[in-house]
């Protein structure tokens, strides 16, 4: 086991982290394992050198935090022996203030989490999502007070857009507050959108990247989706192609597909510690074994060749749900061929990323006339830039 620093902070974590969402109350989450079933798995991870554990207040209605706290107290001789992370944002009760990232909820949520975990502090306290209803300065101020009170050593975030992360860090820096140390994002061979902006920003700002769902809920492990994965809306045909490539590379190496998918992720720039979800000892063994797997350029190229960029979750587009995604996907695949490493995301259309810069096109029916055309419709994104149009009934008059 390797033990890197979390971003530019002084906190040391294990190269593999264990996500504790799989352990909780089956009554709240049917696929969750009870404490007795979870203990052998967590013990195997501890024996393998894992010291980084991540949970959240909303997992199984708080039961995950309770199980996490009890197991870690039994498996480690002292509190300083492990790094404990939890999160807040989602509803933790029926009241209107039992959710979000207001000062009121953040301060109440950390106290409730510490009670369930049975500890005086967490090492990493993360905002589970960005709260657009609360001023970001209020949230960062509350998180700063959590750190100053000794209830958390570091703070982090999860699943943000790059502009949201930049906004939070700027608000903290401008007010002299504690800044974010880590970003937990969904990142795997079929979810690579964050390579465009979020991960480069994290590297620039010195944030550690701790990806969740590194195996796409079992898809990249070569197993048939069961339990939690069955609740998903399904994978795109292109994702299944990627999973097939993972199995092919794994067969050539004589290794389980999970090790290949994790080895690819571990080698990505900026990644500190993937958070695995383990429901068996073998899942832990595969994750730890992946630390020694080194993929060559040909194998990486094959794993990335069929990646299809997804549309933004905030801009629904049915084209994202099928293999024929029109110009967005087709151009992405065409441009990825022969343009450096296959499937690599590059600005300006490389790997399916369409440029947002306007381009001049000839106005139909007007000789020599040009207008600026924005790439409206690329992935469902409409340009908000004004354009000049002739005001009806007024010769030579223009308006925006």
Secondary structure, 3 states (H helix, E strand, C coil): CCCCECCCCCCECCCEEEECCCECCCCCCCCCECHHHHHHHHHHHHHCCCCEEECCCCHHHHHHHHHHHHHHHHHCCCHHHCEEEEEECCCCCCCCCCCCCCHHHHHHHHHHHHHHHCCCCEEEEEECCCCCCCCHHHHHHHHHHHHHCCCEEEEEEECCCHHHHHHHHHHHHHHCCCCCCEEECECECCECHHHCCHHHHHHHHCCEECCECCCCCCHHHCCCCCHHHHHCCCCCHHHHHHHHHHHHHHHHHCCCHHHHHHHHHHCCCCECCEEECCCCHHHHHHHHHHHHCCCCHHHHHHHHCCCCCCCCCCCCCHHHHCCCCHHHHHHHHHHHCCCCCCCCCEHHHECCCCCCCCEEEECCCCCCCEEEECCCCECCECCCCCCCEECCCCCCCEEC
